[in-house]
Amino acid sequence: MGAASVENVVFSYGSRRVIDGLDIHFRAGALTAVKGANGSGKSTLLGLIAGTLRPSQGAVHLAEAARPALVLQHSAVSQALPLTVRAAVEMGCWGNRSWLRRLRAQERGEVAELLDRLGLTELAHRQLGELSGGQRQRVLLAQGLAQRSKLLLLDEPTAGVDEQSHARIREVIAHELARGVAVIEVTHSNADAAEAGRVLVLADGRLVSDSLGVA
Ligand SMILES: Nc1ncnc2c1ncn2[C@@H]1O[C@H](COP(=O)(O)OP(=O)(O)OP(=O)(O)O)[C@@H](O)[C@H]1O
């Protein structure tokens, strides 16, 4: 059993079909890059796997009962949420439990470690709205990692980040892969896609290329 599979999936917004019969099996513990022009359906595919969107036809199957962790692009998330960086990352630990529940010491330790790995410790008390786009992107990634899912869905995690942050994000992805997490990464970067074991290319909601990467 792989990490996830989409089987003959079709998805439409109104009468517009934006995913047009995708049939893809994602291996466990591997990095898969998803490329394609703007509007080709990449983010929609992640939403379908994450369960935030439901297929109009076909089915999505997940290996784990737990939900995948979906990390959106920072531009897709409100900057106005009255949350500190630390609180945003802690939200990733909530899972299905009550948000009123206090974090266990172990979870607090994990949050501190994630803040450190993503270079956010100094920013932990800042409000999300006070951060730059690249800083917010790292917060969203830390929040996704705090979910401890075996399937991590990343929507352009390195878009618009500086070189140092880029390196940190690549290290964090490599670390997750080494832990056996499957990562599906939407990217426009050839360099990032080259790190993947497999590169998928979408065009108009269809799979037009499925190749093994160089990694
Ligand atoms: N909420 C929505 N309502 C209607 N149409 C939408 C909605 N979200 C996306 N679309 C359309 O669905 C299609 C696929 O969008 P999607 O965001 O999946 O593309 P993408 O490949 O991720 O693009 P990008 O590279 O720009 O992020 C596009 O034509 C887009 O205009």
The ligand as a Gaussian input file, in Angstrom:
#p B3LYP/6-31G(d) Opt

LIG

0 1
 N      -12.420000      28.571000      -5.757000
 C      -12.389000      28.463000      -7.091000
 N      -13.487000      28.709000      -7.834000
 C      -13.482000      28.571000      -9.185000
 N      -12.400000      28.207000      -9.886000
 C      -11.270000      27.963000      -9.199000
 C      -11.201000      28.075000      -7.773000
 N       -9.955000      27.766000      -7.383000
 C       -9.260000      27.475000      -8.504000
 N      -10.035000      27.594000      -9.597000
 C       -9.648000      27.314000     -10.977000
 O       -9.257000      25.955000     -11.055000
 C       -8.169000      25.824000     -11.954000
 C       -7.038000      25.087000     -11.234000
 O       -6.565000      25.927000     -10.172000
 P       -5.357000      25.498000      -9.240000
 O       -5.269000      26.523000      -8.151000
 O       -5.508000      24.087000      -8.867000
 O       -4.121000      25.643000     -10.246000
 P       -2.558000      25.571000      -9.937000
 O       -1.985000      24.613000     -10.942000
 O       -2.330000      25.270000      -8.511000
 O       -2.080000      27.033000     -10.287000
 P       -0.875000      27.981000      -9.716000
 O        0.402000      27.478000     -10.335000
 O       -1.261000      29.331000     -10.217000
 O       -0.896000      27.891000      -8.210000
 C       -7.809000      27.211000     -12.443000
 O       -8.381000      27.384000     -13.704000
 C       -8.452000      28.118000     -11.411000
 O       -8.825000      29.323000     -12.015000

